[in-house]
Amino acid sequence: LKARFVQRWRSRLVQLPPGCSDLGAAGRPTKLGLEGMGSTDEKMMGKSLFCLPRRLFVIVLAAIALLHGVTGLLHTLLIKELPGEQGAAAWQSNDHCVGHRCHDVLTCRGTRQASFHTREVLELIGNTVFGYWGLLGAFHGYTKDLQWFSQYLFAFPLFLFLLFLWDGAYCVVCGEYPLNVIDEALLWKLPNIPVKEAAKVELTEAMVAYPVGAASAQTHSPKVGFTNRLVGRNVFLLYTAFEACWGFFLAYCANQVRLHAQFTFSGLLGLGATYDIGDWRESVALARSRKVVAGGYQGMVSSDPVIVL
């Protein structure tokens, strides 16, 4: 009886259609396409950052992205402004152009916050959507969701590079730093990093524009180079270094997510997703128990070591 059961089980596996390699909850083969579940063998998938298991790294990364996106969107809806907006001085200043009679859309003061708004909106929405997909994919082995998350992380450094060119052109043409440069290079949430808190408060609450010294040297204004003197360093160089490091880190994260999706779907050797013996036994036991309830395999004894629950 045992030999007959094993033979029938093996013949059923052989007759599975292409792309099917496991039993579903109802005892039927489940198709393993890009939308299906992948490998459960995580012991040989490698590590990220030299210490974290790759699956755990992807879960933490997706959770951080999702949390950042959701909290940022809630802040925007409740406070009516994006995280990192300028303070009261900019809104109360005559230099702030609002209303239907504002014709400064393509001027320096009209585009001072444009790159910042573009980055914040796309980043918050993208982190919420793709972070959610990445979290689902990492938890349940959905390779399609993992691939979407990986492609988003690969695309974001390119988006940062385009913003870098935009901000650089603004500095050259307008002779001042845009808000995106100030926010990325100086206004970190960490206390006294990379500049003192007093400088951060002055940048956000007191200053309306952020002059660049080299671009406005002919004006002989006392504000020439004031931003660099305030923080004690070249702001644009700091912005460039930060964006480069952040872009390389995102590319590394994207590659880790891609590798996890690849190993999940095709296995370590490219021969398909693999499952440990525990999952196989559970699938066999589940299929047998349902057939027993339906009247099948009445002659099997419960002491059989292969099919015991």
Secondary structure by P-SEA (a helix, b strand, c coil): caaaaaaaaaaaaaaccccccccccccccccccccccccccccccccccccccaaaaaaaaaaaaaaaaaaaaaaaaaccccccccccccccccccccccccccccccccccaaaaaaaaaaaaaaaaaaaaaaaaaaacccaaaaaaaaaaaaaaaaaaaaaaaaaaaaaaacccccaaaaaaccccccccccccaaaaaaacccccbbbbccccccccccccaaaaaaacccaaaaaaaaaaaaaaaaaaaaaaaaaaaaaaacccccccccccaaaaaaaaaaaaaaaaaaccccccccccccccc
